[in-house]
Amino acid sequence: MISVNCPACGKCYQVKPELGGKRFRCKACEEPVSVPKTTVPKAGGESAVLARPKSKPAARNAPGEDDEFAALLSESAAAEQEFDAASPEAIPRRPRGRSRGRTTGRSSRAGDSVAIQMLQTLNSVWTEFTFRKFCQVVAYVWLFAGAAVMISRQLQGRPASPLGESVEKLHAAAHGATAPAGAMPMPAASVAAAQPRAPYDLSQFPIPKFPDLGEPLPGPANVRRYLILLSSVPGQEADKNTNPGQTMALSAMLPPGDHPAASLGCVLVPPAGAMELIGHQHESVSYFDEYLPYLAAGYVVVHYETDGGLLRPQQEPSPDELGLAYRVFSKSAAGLVNGRNAIEFILQKLPMVDPQRIAAAGHSSAGANVLLLAAHEPRLSAVIAYGARAQVRPEILQLVSDPQYSHNFPGAVDFLYQSSVSSHLSRIGCPVFLFHAQDDPVVPASESLWMSDRLKERGAPVQLELVPTGGHSDGMFQSGIPKAVQWLQTLWR
């Protein structure tokens, strides 16, 4: 017996040597398998090759030769039948004759083997390539979906008008509806609530004790920076839930040099970046880019935190954490207690500040905070708001009205309107500077235009600066703060 392997699948067969030169179909893959020729010794030491005889010419062979081949063929046929009988199922055989368009012989069999190997290689390569491309597509879809969610959150409140919209279009957006252009429709139940509200009564909140300045901390450009922690005062009540503003932190930054009493103006700057329901922790160091233009102009800067900041501001808050921050923030009258305390600190501990030249400036949510402070604090002589929102966002109303989260924000609908700038805009008595980029993707420029028009209607001094580009914050640093400093210098001349 000789061993024969299928060139397609590799299955091994044991075949009688007499079948050399014949072909059969593989039981595993049904591909043709050729039995190699072999040699057997003949009498006298010679060897002969056994194979299927080729077609004979018309002349017959010598006597006895045909009988020898016939015997071999008969024995080979019997062996082949024996091999077929061992198969679990009969394998159909191709016709022995030459079919049209088909070649036979060694070159055909070798070509079939090479073609099969090439197909197997291509199949494995294609399978690996397809799986890799599938993984890449899934990764790209996941990344694009995450980016789309982030962009959609940033684009809340995007104005409907295109980049560089005209002032006329902004007027139409500001006067066309209660909510600015691009905002979601206001819930019907909330429209009636959007009415002017009574001011907060800040007299019910006790004024805390303030520590002395102490030693200055390092600051840029020879600026003297002082950190003031009200919690360091002995006996100061540390519970913000019962005594708002009693443990707040402040930073006072003074221009270089010695300054006589009442010789400098002062700008109050609360932290930005908080939603309407919560406050923000003290972050004086990260705001130097915003402070330095005021300090370079010779003004004192006081940065103060608002109660109700998140305990983990760098992480995504849970509904319970937001609810806790909201309760603290709402008890501080939406941060008004903190702003009032900052003014008291200036008057008690910073004698170089002129009490008649105290302004408040803020960006985004801090801009709304200082506008609300200006409506409640007559000691402010000016207020500056960059990219500020005046009206209640419908999406925030929907959040606090959602049964899934409403228990975390008790009384939040009334609080949002009570703390909205639009509910107290008519009470602002000091000059107002408003700045907005028309391509602001976070707060539409129609908000500032709406406030400007309302203030002008009652004859209040207001200056509105609109720029075509600058986004939500870049425009403030590029042109907003320089224009505001010039405005203050003219106002306090």
C-alpha positions as CSV (number, residue, x, y, z in Angstrom):
1,M,0.0,0.0,0.0
2,I,1.1,3.5,-0.7
3,S,0.0,6.8,1.0
4,V,-1.8,9.4,-1.1
5,N,-2.7,12.9,0.3
6,C,-5.5,15.0,-1.2
7,P,-3.9,18.2,-2.5
8,A,-7.0,20.2,-1.5
9,C,-7.8,19.2,2.0
10,G,-4.8,17.0,2.9
11,K,-6.8,13.9,3.8
12,C,-4.6,10.8,3.6
13,Y,-5.5,7.5,1.8
14,Q,-3.8,4.1,1.7
15,V,-4.0,2.8,-1.9
16,K,-2.6,-0.3,-3.6
17,P,0.5,0.3,-5.7
18,E,-1.2,-1.2,-8.7
19,L,-3.5,1.8,-8.9
20,G,-0.6,4.1,-9.8
21,G,-1.6,6.7,-12.4
22,K,-5.3,6.5,-11.6
23,R,-7.5,9.3,-10.1
24,F,-10.3,9.2,-7.6
25,R,-12.5,11.8,-5.9
26,C,-11.7,12.7,-2.3
27,K,-14.4,11.7,0.1
28,A,-13.9,14.8,2.3
29,C,-13.8,17.6,-0.3
30,E,-14.8,15.8,-3.6
31,E,-11.7,17.1,-5.3
32,P,-9.8,14.7,-7.7
33,V,-6.8,12.9,-6.2
34,S,-4.1,11.3,-8.5
35,V,-2.3,8.1,-7.4
36,P,1.4,8.5,-8.2
37,K,3.1,5.8,-10.4
38,T,5.3,3.4,-8.7
39,T,7.9,0.8,-9.8
40,V,7.8,-2.9,-9.0
41,P,10.7,-5.3,-9.6
42,K,10.4,-7.7,-12.6
43,A,12.1,-11.0,-13.1
44,G,15.7,-10.7,-13.9
45,G,16.3,-7.6,-11.7
46,E,14.6,-5.1,-14.1
47,S,11.9,-2.7,-13.0
48,A,8.7,-1.8,-14.8
49,V,6.3,1.1,-14.3
50,L,2.7,0.2,-13.6
51,A,0.2,2.6,-15.0
52,R,-3.1,2.7,-16.9
53,P,-2.2,1.9,-20.5
54,K,-2.7,4.6,-23.1
55,S,-4.8,4.1,-26.1
56,K,-3.1,1.6,-28.5
57,P,-2.4,2.0,-32.1
58,A,-4.3,0.0,-34.7
59,A,-1.6,-2.7,-34.8
60,R,-1.9,-5.2,-32.0
61,N,0.9,-5.9,-29.5
62,A,2.9,-9.0,-29.4
63,P,1.2,-12.1,-28.2
64,G,1.0,-12.2,-24.4
65,E,1.5,-8.5,-23.9
66,D,-2.2,-7.6,-24.0
67,D,-3.0,-10.4,-21.6
68,E,-0.5,-9.0,-19.1
69,F,-2.1,-5.5,-19.2
70,A,-5.6,-7.0,-19.1
71,A,-4.7,-8.8,-16.0
72,L,-3.3,-5.7,-14.4
73,L,-6.3,-3.6,-15.4
74,S,-8.7,-6.2,-14.0
75,E,-6.8,-6.3,-10.7
76,S,-6.7,-2.5,-10.5
77,A,-10.4,-2.3,-11.2
78,A,-11.1,-4.7,-8.4
79,A,-8.9,-2.7,-6.0
80,E,-10.7,0.5,-7.0
81,Q,-14.1,-1.1,-6.3
82,E,-12.8,-2.2,-3.0
83,F,-11.7,1.4,-2.2
84,D,-15.0,2.8,-3.3
85,A,-16.8,0.2,-1.1
86,A,-14.9,1.5,1.9
87,S,-16.5,5.0,1.4
88,P,-19.5,5.7,3.7
89,E,-21.4,7.0,0.7
90,A,-20.9,6.6,-3.0
91,I,-18.9,9.4,-4.7
92,P,-20.1,10.2,-8.2
93,R,-17.3,9.9,-10.7
94,R,-16.6,12.2,-13.6
95,P,-16.6,10.7,-17.1
96,R,-13.3,9.2,-18.1
97,G,-13.4,10.9,-21.5
98,R,-12.1,14.4,-22.2
99,S,-14.8,17.0,-21.6
100,R,-15.1,20.1,-23.7
101,G,-12.8,22.9,-22.6
102,R,-11.2,20.8,-20.0
103,T,-7.6,19.5,-19.9
104,T,-6.3,16.4,-18.3
105,G,-3.0,15.1,-17.2
106,R,-0.3,16.2,-14.7
107,S,-0.3,19.9,-15.6
108,S,-4.1,20.1,-15.0
109,R,-3.9,18.4,-11.6
110,A,-1.0,20.7,-10.5
111,G,-2.9,23.8,-11.7
112,D,-6.0,22.7,-9.7
113,S,-3.8,22.3,-6.6
114,V,-2.1,25.7,-7.0
115,A,-5.5,27.4,-7.6
116,I,-7.0,25.9,-4.5
117,Q,-4.1,27.0,-2.4
118,M,-4.4,30.5,-3.8
119,L,-8.1,30.6,-3.0
120,Q,-7.5,29.4,0.5
121,T,-4.9,32.1,1.0
122,L,-7.1,34.8,-0.4
123,N,-10.0,33.6,1.8
124,S,-7.9,33.8,5.0
125,V,-6.6,37.3,4.0
126,W,-10.1,38.5,3.2
127,T,-11.5,37.2,6.5
128,E,-8.8,38.9,8.5
129,F,-9.1,42.2,6.5
130,T,-12.9,42.1,6.9
131,F,-12.8,41.6,10.6
132,R,-10.2,44.4,11.0
133,K,-12.3,46.8,8.9
134,F,-15.4,45.9,10.9
135,C,-13.6,46.8,14.2
136,Q,-12.4,50.0,12.7
137,V,-15.9,50.9,11.6
138,V,-17.3,50.2,15.0
139,A,-14.6,52.3,16.7
140,Y,-15.3,55.2,14.3
141,V,-19.0,55.1,14.8
142,W,-18.5,55.1,18.6
143,L,-16.2,58.0,18.4
144,F,-18.4,60.0,16.1
145,A,-21.5,59.3,18.2
146,G,-19.7,60.5,21.4
147,A,-18.5,63.6,19.6
148,A,-22.0,64.3,18.3
149,V,-23.4,64.1,21.9
150,M,-20.7,66.5,23.2
151,I,-21.3,68.9,20.3
152,S,-25.1,68.8,20.8
153,R,-24.7,69.7,24.5
154,Q,-22.5,72.6,23.6
155,L,-24.9,73.8,20.9
156,Q,-27.8,74.2,23.2
157,G,-29.2,77.7,22.7
158,R,-27.4,78.2,19.3
159,P,-29.0,81.1,17.5
160,A,-31.0,80.2,14.3
161,S,-29.2,82.9,12.3
162,P,-25.9,82.0,10.5
163,L,-22.5,83.3,11.4
164,G,-22.2,87.0,11.2
165,E,-25.9,87.7,11.5
166,S,-26.9,91.3,11.3
167,V,-28.2,93.4,14.1
168,E,-31.6,93.5,12.4
169,K,-31.9,89.8,12.6
170,L,-30.8,89.8,16.3
171,H,-33.5,92.4,16.9
172,A,-36.1,90.1,15.3
173,A,-34.8,87.2,17.4
174,A,-34.9,89.3,20.6
175,H,-38.4,90.6,20.1
176,G,-40.0,87.8,18.2
177,A,-40.7,85.6,21.3
178,T,-40.3,85.4,25.0
179,A,-37.4,83.0,24.6
180,P,-34.5,84.0,22.3
181,A,-33.9,82.5,18.9
182,G,-32.8,79.0,18.8
183,A,-34.2,78.1,22.2
184,M,-36.6,75.3,22.8
185,P,-40.3,76.2,23.1
186,M,-41.1,77.2,26.6
187,P,-43.5,74.8,28.4
188,A,-47.0,76.3,28.6
189,A,-47.2,75.9,32.4
190,S,-44.0,78.0,32.8
191,V,-45.1,80.9,30.6
192,A,-47.3,82.3,33.4
193,A,-44.4,82.0,35.8
194,A,-42.1,84.2,33.6
195,Q,-43.2,87.4,35.3
196,P,-41.2,90.0,37.3
197,R,-40.5,88.8,40.8
198,A,-40.0,90.6,44.1
199,P,-36.3,91.1,45.0
200,Y,-34.5,88.9,47.4
201,D,-34.3,90.2,51.0
202,L,-30.6,90.0,51.7
203,S,-31.0,91.7,55.1
204,Q,-32.1,88.3,56.6
205,F,-28.6,86.9,56.1
206,P,-26.0,88.0,58.7
207,I,-22.8,89.5,57.6
208,P,-19.8,87.3,58.5
209,K,-16.6,88.3,60.2
210,F,-13.6,88.8,57.9
211,P,-10.0,87.9,58.7
212,D,-7.1,90.2,58.0
213,L,-5.3,90.0,54.7
214,G,-2.2,88.3,56.1
215,E,0.9,87.7,54.0
216,P,0.6,88.0,50.2
217,L,1.0,85.0,48.0
218,P,3.0,84.9,44.7
219,G,1.3,86.4,41.8
220,P,2.1,87.3,38.2
221,A,3.5,90.7,37.2
222,N,4.3,91.6,40.8
223,V,0.6,91.4,41.7
224,R,0.0,91.0,45.4
225,R,-2.5,88.2,46.0
226,Y,-4.3,87.4,49.3
227,L,-6.4,84.4,50.0
228,I,-9.2,85.0,52.5
229,L,-10.9,82.0,54.1
230,L,-13.9,83.0,56.2
231,S,-13.9,79.5,57.8
232,S,-10.6,80.4,59.5
233,V,-12.4,83.0,61.7
234,P,-12.9,81.5,65.2
235,G,-16.6,80.8,66.0
236,Q,-17.7,81.3,62.4
237,E,-20.6,79.0,61.7
238,A,-19.5,76.4,59.2
239,D,-22.9,75.0,58.1
240,K,-23.8,76.6,54.8
241,N,-27.3,75.2,55.0
242,T,-28.2,77.3,58.0
243,N,-25.8,80.3,57.5
244,P,-25.1,80.9,53.8
245,G,-21.9,82.7,52.9
246,Q,-20.3,82.2,56.3
247,T,-17.5,80.0,55.2
248,M,-16.9,81.3,51.7
249,A,-13.4,81.9,50.2
250,L,-12.2,85.1,48.4
251,S,-9.0,86.3,46.7
252,A,-7.9,89.9,46.7
253,M,-5.4,91.0,44.1
254,L,-3.7,94.4,44.3
255,P,-1.6,96.2,41.7
256,P,2.1,96.7,42.5
257,G,3.0,99.6,44.8
258,D,1.6,101.4,47.8
259,H,-1.8,102.9,47.4
260,P,-3.5,105.7,49.5
261,A,-6.9,105.2,50.9
262,A,-9.8,105.3,48.4
263,S,-7.4,105.7,45.4
264,L,-8.3,102.6,43.4
265,G,-11.3,101.2,41.7
266,C,-12.2,97.6,42.2
267,V,-13.7,94.9,40.1
268,L,-15.6,91.9,41.6
269,V,-15.3,88.7,39.6
270,P,-17.2,85.5,40.5
271,P,-16.3,82.1,38.9
272,A,-18.0,81.1,35.7
273,G,-18.9,77.7,34.3
274,A,-21.8,76.7,36.5
275,M,-25.4,75.9,35.4
276,E,-28.2,78.0,36.7
277,L,-29.1,75.6,39.6
278,I,-25.7,75.5,41.4
279,G,-22.8,77.7,42.5
280,H,-19.1,77.5,41.9
281,Q,-16.1,77.0,44.0
282,H,-13.2,79.4,44.5
283,E,-10.7,79.3,41.5
284,S,-8.6,82.5,41.7
285,V,-5.4,81.1,40.1
286,S,-7.1,79.8,36.9
287,Y,-8.7,83.2,36.3
288,F,-5.5,85.2,36.0
289,D,-6.0,85.8,32.2
290,E,-9.3,87.5,33.1
291,Y,-7.9,89.5,36.0
292,L,-4.7,90.9,34.5
293,P,-6.2,93.5,32.2
294,Y,-8.1,95.0,35.2
295,L,-4.9,94.9,37.3
296,A,-2.9,96.5,34.5
297,A,-5.4,99.3,34.4
298,G,-4.7,100.0,38.1
299,Y,-7.8,98.3,39.6
300,V,-8.1,96.0,42.5
301,V,-9.7,92.6,41.7
302,V,-11.6,90.5,44.2
303,H,-12.6,87.0,43.2
304,Y,-15.3,85.3,45.3
305,E,-16.9,81.9,45.3
306,T,-20.7,81.2,45.4
307,D,-22.2,78.7,47.7
308,G,-23.4,75.4,46.2
309,G,-20.4,74.4,44.2
310,L,-19.9,70.7,43.4
311,L,-17.8,68.7,45.7
312,R,-16.1,67.0,42.8
313,P,-16.1,69.7,40.1
314,Q,-13.8,67.8,37.7
315,Q,-16.2,64.8,37.5
316,E,-19.6,64.3,36.0
317,P,-22.1,64.9,38.9
318,S,-24.8,62.5,39.8
319,P,-28.4,63.7,40.2
320,D,-28.0,63.5,44.0
321,E,-24.9,65.6,44.0
322,L,-26.6,68.2,41.8
323,G,-29.6,68.2,44.1
324,L,-27.3,68.8,47.2
325,A,-25.5,71.7,45.4
326,Y,-28.9,73.1,44.3
327,R,-30.2,73.2,47.9
328,V,-27.1,75.1,49.2
329,F,-27.1,77.5,46.2
330,S,-30.8,78.3,46.5
331,K,-30.4,79.0,50.3
332,S,-27.7,81.6,49.4
333,A,-30.2,83.5,47.2
334,A,-28.6,82.2,44.0
335,G,-25.1,83.5,45.2
336,L,-26.3,87.0,46.1
337,V,-25.3,86.5,49.7
338,N,-21.7,85.8,48.5
339,G,-21.6,88.9,46.3
340,R,-23.0,91.0,49.2
341,N,-20.3,89.6,51.5
342,A,-17.6,90.3,49.0
343,I,-18.7,94.0,48.9
344,E,-18.7,94.1,52.7
345,F,-15.2,92.6,52.7
346,I,-13.9,95.3,50.3
347,L,-15.3,98.1,52.5
348,Q,-13.9,96.6,55.7
349,K,-10.5,95.2,54.7
350,L,-9.4,97.1,51.5
351,P,-9.1,100.8,52.4
352,M,-7.3,101.6,49.1
353,V,-10.6,100.9,47.2
354,D,-12.8,103.9,46.5
355,P,-16.3,102.9,47.7
356,Q,-17.8,104.9,44.7
357,R,-15.8,102.8,42.2
358,I,-16.8,99.2,42.7
359,A,-17.9,97.2,39.7
360,A,-18.8,93.6,39.1
361,A,-17.8,91.7,35.9
362,G,-18.5,88.1,34.8
363,H,-18.6,85.8,31.9
364,S,-21.5,83.4,30.9
365,S,-23.1,82.2,34.2
366,A,-21.0,84.6,36.2
367,G,-22.3,87.4,33.9
368,A,-25.8,86.5,34.9
369,N,-24.7,86.4,38.5
370,V,-23.3,89.9,38.5
371,L,-26.3,91.3,36.6
372,L,-28.5,89.8,39.3
373,L,-26.2,91.3,42.0
374,A,-26.5,94.7,40.3
375,A,-30.3,94.5,40.6
376,H,-30.0,93.9,44.4
377,E,-26.9,95.9,45.4
378,P,-27.0,99.7,45.0
379,R,-23.3,100.0,46.1
380,L,-22.2,98.8,42.7
381,S,-21.3,101.7,40.4
382,A,-21.0,99.5,37.2
383,V,-21.7,96.0,35.9
384,I,-20.1,94.1,33.0
385,A,-21.5,90.9,31.5
386,Y,-19.8,88.9,28.7
387,G,-21.9,86.3,26.9
388,A,-24.5,86.3,29.6
389,R,-27.9,84.7,29.6
390,A,-30.9,86.7,30.8
391,Q,-33.8,84.3,30.5
392,V,-34.6,80.8,31.8
393,R,-33.6,78.0,29.5
394,P,-36.6,75.7,28.7
395,E,-34.3,72.6,28.8
396,I,-33.4,73.4,32.4
397,L,-37.1,73.7,33.2
398,Q,-37.7,70.3,31.6
399,L,-34.9,68.8,33.6
400,V,-36.2,69.9,37.0
401,S,-39.8,69.0,36.0
402,D,-38.8,65.5,34.9
403,P,-40.4,63.0,37.4
404,Q,-37.1,61.1,37.4
405,Y,-35.2,64.1,38.8
406,S,-37.7,66.5,40.3
407,H,-37.3,65.1,43.8
408,N,-33.7,66.3,43.7
409,F,-34.7,69.9,42.9
410,P,-37.6,70.9,45.1
411,G,-39.2,74.2,44.2
412,A,-36.7,74.6,41.3
413,V,-39.1,76.0,38.7
414,D,-40.0,78.9,41.0
415,F,-36.3,79.3,41.9
416,L,-35.2,79.5,38.3
417,Y,-37.6,82.4,37.6
418,Q,-36.9,84.1,40.9
419,S,-33.1,84.1,40.2
420,S,-33.4,84.9,36.5
421,V,-32.0,88.2,35.3
422,S,-35.1,88.8,33.2
423,S,-37.2,88.9,36.4
424,H,-35.0,91.7,37.9
425,L,-33.6,93.6,34.9
426,S,-35.7,96.7,35.6
427,R,-34.1,97.1,39.0
428,I,-30.5,97.6,37.7
429,G,-29.7,101.2,38.4
430,C,-26.0,101.4,37.5
431,P,-24.4,101.7,34.0
432,V,-24.3,98.3,32.2
433,F,-21.7,97.1,29.7
434,L,-22.8,94.0,27.6
435,F,-20.5,92.1,25.2
436,H,-21.4,89.2,22.9
437,A,-20.0,87.4,19.9
438,Q,-22.6,86.7,17.3
439,D,-21.3,83.2,16.7
440,D,-21.5,82.3,20.4
441,P,-22.5,78.6,20.3
442,V,-23.5,78.4,24.0
443,V,-25.5,81.5,24.6
444,P,-27.2,83.3,21.6
445,A,-26.2,86.9,21.1
446,S,-29.9,87.8,21.0
447,E,-29.8,87.5,24.9
448,S,-27.6,90.5,25.2
449,L,-29.5,92.4,22.6
450,W,-32.8,91.6,24.5
451,M,-31.3,93.0,27.7
452,S,-29.9,96.1,26.0
453,D,-33.3,96.9,24.4
454,R,-35.1,96.4,27.7
455,L,-32.7,98.7,29.5
456,K,-32.9,101.4,26.9
457,E,-36.7,101.3,27.0
458,R,-36.5,102.7,30.5
459,G,-33.6,105.0,29.9
460,A,-30.9,103.1,31.7
461,P,-27.3,103.7,30.7
462,V,-26.2,100.6,28.7
463,Q,-23.5,100.0,26.1
464,L,-23.8,96.9,23.9
465,E,-20.7,95.6,22.0
466,L,-21.4,92.9,19.4
467,V,-18.6,91.3,17.4
468,P,-19.1,88.9,14.4
469,T,-16.8,86.1,15.7
470,G,-15.2,85.0,18.9
471,G,-17.3,82.1,20.1
472,H,-18.3,81.9,23.7
473,S,-15.0,83.0,25.4
474,D,-12.3,83.8,22.9
475,G,-14.0,87.0,21.9
476,M,-14.1,88.2,25.5
477,F,-10.3,87.9,25.9
478,Q,-9.6,89.3,22.4
479,S,-11.8,92.4,22.5
480,G,-14.4,92.2,25.2
481,I,-12.3,92.9,28.3
482,P,-10.2,95.6,26.5
483,K,-13.4,97.4,25.5
484,A,-14.8,97.0,29.0
485,V,-11.6,98.4,30.6
486,Q,-11.8,101.5,28.3
487,W,-15.5,101.8,29.2
488,L,-14.7,101.7,32.9
489,Q,-11.9,104.3,32.5
490,T,-14.3,106.6,30.8
491,L,-17.0,106.0,33.4
492,W,-14.7,106.5,36.4
493,R,-12.7,109.4,35.0
